[in-house]
Amino acid sequence: MRILLIDDNEKLCVLYQQVLTKGGHETDYLTDPTKALDTIRNTKPELILLDIIQEPISGWDVLEQVRSDPEYFQIPIIILTGKVLTTDEAIRYGLKIEGFIMKPLERNMLLAAISEMKELLDESEDMYERALSAGMSPEKASECRNSTKKKRILKFLEETLSKQEKILAGEEYGRPDILQNLDVLRDLITRELLKINKIIQDCP
């Protein structure tokens, strides 16, 4: 899988790149978040790993830039962060990301998340082909693919939350306020899933 890692800490970028390369992924990294869109256009990643706390612009700023770009807005983005989402961040950005992983990154968790994301994207393309074979128009088949992809990504995000909650509930963190913020995001996901389920009722 072709991955772009955006983090202003070059030492960490080199370390993560080594891990991802050994895991079979073609990985580029960027330490200047202001060049994110240019780098995305040049490298055309299938997945972006994005650190939140960066200078001179934050990872949230990069997220907004990507989601506003008409060509690259659908690229999956997994957030890497040493801090946990605030309630405001959960509400504002929660449905714009595909997952988040707490730093320091655990190698197996990182590779597992990427593997799951690849399977999810492959399944979405299979859905498109099945819809066409069932006689749907390309427009309707595309709607089925995108809605199914969004549903599976939301389920993936939901599973990511559950994994992170177990970490945050441990002795090292033990922050009930953090867990409450994750509940806010889970409620958003649940409501969005209800909307999507209505759309994909007629999909194969």
Secondary structure, DSSP 8 states (H G I E B T S, - for coil): -EEEEE-S-HHHHHHHHHHHHHTT-EEEEES-GGGHHHHHHHH--SEEEEESS-SSS-HHHHHHHHHH-TTTTTS-EEEEESS---HHHHHHHGGG-SEEEESS--HHHHHHHHHHHHHHHHHHHHHHHHHHHTT--HHHHHHHHHHHHHHHHHHHHHHHHHHHHHHHTSTTT--HHHHHHHHHHHHHHHHHHHHHHHHGGG--
